[in-house]
Amino acid sequence: MTFTYGGLRVTDDAGVIDQFGNTIPRLFACGEMVGGMFLGGYFGGSGLTSGAVFGRLASKSAVVSH
Ligand SMILES: Cc1cc2nc3c(=O)[nH]c(=O)nc-3n(C[C@H](O)[C@H](O)[C@H](O)COP(=O)(O)OP(=O)(O)OC[C@H]3O[C@@H](n4cnc5c(N)ncnc54)[C@H](O)[C@@H]3O)c2cc1C
């Protein structure tokens, strides 16, 4: 998959938000799983950048949550 216009809603620290707007404890997402990144269109290079930036963020949040 190159990228998606859909995906999961997340908090600023990559925590996954459920359908009721609540953060799901100890569940984090990054990269292709995260929605809303490309609503304005796809910019070259932003797929890998998104995975790297939010992957680092999500991994830090996962460590802190344990
Ligand atoms: C043909 C093509 C060209 C592209 N060109 C560019 C480009 O020039 N620039 C750019 O920025 N982006 C490009 N992209 C997009 C970019 O590759 C993706 O946005 C990026 O790789 C997404 O990273 P990700 O970590 O979210 O997902 P992925 O890179 O898909 O990583 C997911 C990983 O999870 C693993 N996995 C799946 N299920 C399980 C499981 N059950 N247990 C353990 N592991 C599992 C998979 O094997 C995979 O390694 C391109 C994509 C494609 C397909």
The ligand as an SDF file (V2000), in Angstrom:
LIG
                    3D

 53 58  0  0  0  0  0  0  0  0999 V2000
    5.4870    1.3620   -5.0930 C   0  0  0  0  0  0  0  0  0  0  0  0
    5.5640    2.3380   -3.9380 C   0  0  0  0  0  0  0  0  0  0  0  0
    6.3530    3.4600   -4.0410 C   0  0  0  0  0  0  0  0  0  0  0  0
    6.4550    4.3620   -2.9780 C   0  0  0  0  0  0  0  0  0  0  0  0
    7.2610    5.4510   -3.0960 N   0  0  0  0  0  0  0  0  0  0  0  0
    7.4200    6.2980   -2.0520 C   0  0  0  0  0  0  0  0  0  0  0  0
    8.3230    7.3940   -2.1400 C   0  0  0  0  0  0  0  0  0  0  0  0
    9.0010    7.6240   -3.1660 O   0  0  0  0  0  0  0  0  0  0  0  0
    8.4300    8.2140   -1.0640 N   0  0  0  0  0  0  0  0  0  0  0  0
    7.7180    8.0070    0.0850 C   0  0  0  0  0  0  0  0  0  0  0  0
    7.8620    8.7820    1.0340 O   0  0  0  0  0  0  0  0  0  0  0  0
    6.8530    6.9700    0.1820 N   0  0  0  0  0  0  0  0  0  0  0  0
    6.7020    6.1080   -0.8510 C   0  0  0  0  0  0  0  0  0  0  0  0
    5.8270    5.0520   -0.7430 N   0  0  0  0  0  0  0  0  0  0  0  0
    5.0130    4.9460    0.4620 C   0  0  0  0  0  0  0  0  0  0  0  0
    5.8250    4.3570    1.6180 C   0  0  0  0  0  0  0  0  0  0  0  0
    6.4750    3.1820    1.1810 O   0  0  0  0  0  0  0  0  0  0  0  0
    4.8540    4.0360    2.7490 C   0  0  0  0  0  0  0  0  0  0  0  0
    4.1110    5.2070    3.0850 O   0  0  0  0  0  0  0  0  0  0  0  0
    5.6070    3.5630    3.9890 C   0  0  0  0  0  0  0  0  0  0  0  0
    6.4420    2.4630    3.6820 O   0  0  0  0  0  0  0  0  0  0  0  0
    4.6210    3.1620    5.0730 C   0  0  0  0  0  0  0  0  0  0  0  0
    5.3270    2.7530    6.1910 O   0  0  0  0  0  0  0  0  0  0  0  0
    4.6170    1.8890    7.2960 P   0  0  0  0  0  0  0  0  0  0  0  0
    5.6910    1.6120    8.2990 O   0  0  0  0  0  0  0  0  0  0  0  0
    3.3760    2.5580    7.7730 O   0  0  0  0  0  0  0  0  0  0  0  0
    4.1250    0.5530    6.5960 O   0  0  0  0  0  0  0  0  0  0  0  0
    4.9740   -0.5800    5.8530 P   0  0  0  0  0  0  0  0  0  0  0  0
    6.2330   -0.0180    5.2590 O   0  0  0  0  0  0  0  0  0  0  0  0
    3.9970   -1.2780    4.9710 O   0  0  0  0  0  0  0  0  0  0  0  0
    5.4310   -1.5280    7.0410 O   0  0  0  0  0  0  0  0  0  0  0  0
    4.5390   -2.4220    7.6770 C   0  0  0  0  0  0  0  0  0  0  0  0
    5.3650   -3.6320    8.1200 C   0  0  0  0  0  0  0  0  0  0  0  0
    4.5560   -4.4460    8.9760 O   0  0  0  0  0  0  0  0  0  0  0  0
    4.8360   -5.7770    8.6560 C   0  0  0  0  0  0  0  0  0  0  0  0
    3.7060   -6.5750    9.1380 N   0  0  0  0  0  0  0  0  0  0  0  0
    2.4540   -6.6910    8.6180 C   0  0  0  0  0  0  0  0  0  0  0  0
    1.7090   -7.5140    9.3540 N   0  0  0  0  0  0  0  0  0  0  0  0
    2.4860   -7.9350   10.3790 C   0  0  0  0  0  0  0  0  0  0  0  0
    2.2750   -8.7940   11.4760 C   0  0  0  0  0  0  0  0  0  0  0  0
    1.1020   -9.3950   11.6880 N   0  0  0  0  0  0  0  0  0  0  0  0
    3.3010   -9.0080   12.3270 N   0  0  0  0  0  0  0  0  0  0  0  0
    4.4950   -8.3940   12.1430 C   0  0  0  0  0  0  0  0  0  0  0  0
    4.7510   -7.5520   11.1180 N   0  0  0  0  0  0  0  0  0  0  0  0
    3.7500   -7.3380   10.2480 C   0  0  0  0  0  0  0  0  0  0  0  0
    5.0100   -5.7970    7.1530 C   0  0  0  0  0  0  0  0  0  0  0  0
    5.7310   -6.9410    6.7380 O   0  0  0  0  0  0  0  0  0  0  0  0
    5.8130   -4.5080    6.9460 C   0  0  0  0  0  0  0  0  0  0  0  0
    7.2120   -4.7250    7.0510 O   0  0  0  0  0  0  0  0  0  0  0  0
    5.7280    4.1290   -1.7860 C   0  0  0  0  0  0  0  0  0  0  0  0
    4.9410    2.9720   -1.6750 C   0  0  0  0  0  0  0  0  0  0  0  0
    4.8480    2.0840   -2.7260 C   0  0  0  0  0  0  0  0  0  0  0  0
    4.0110    0.8380   -2.5830 C   0  0  0  0  0  0  0  0  0  0  0  0
  1  2  1  0
  2  3  1  0
  2 52  2  0
  3  4  2  0
  4  5  1  0
  4 50  1  0
  5  6  2  0
  6  7  1  0
  6 13  1  0
  7  8  2  0
  7  9  1  0
  9 10  1  0
 10 11  2  0
 10 12  1  0
 12 13  2  0
 13 14  1  0
 14 15  1  0
 14 50  1  0
 15 16  1  0
 16 17  1  0
 16 18  1  0
 18 19  1  0
 18 20  1  0
 20 21  1  0
 20 22  1  0
 22 23  1  0
 23 24  1  0
 24 25  2  0
 24 26  1  0
 24 27  1  0
 27 28  1  0
 28 29  2  0
 28 30  1  0
 28 31  1  0
 31 32  1  0
 32 33  1  0
 33 34  1  0
 33 48  1  0
 34 35  1  0
 35 36  1  0
 35 46  1  0
 36 37  1  0
 36 45  1  0
 37 38  2  0
 38 39  1  0
 39 40  1  0
 39 45  2  0
 40 41  1  0
 40 42  2  0
 42 43  1  0
 43 44  2  0
 44 45  1  0
 46 47  1  0
 46 48  1  0
 48 49  1  0
 50 51  2  0
 51 52  1  0
 52 53  1  0
M  END
$$$$
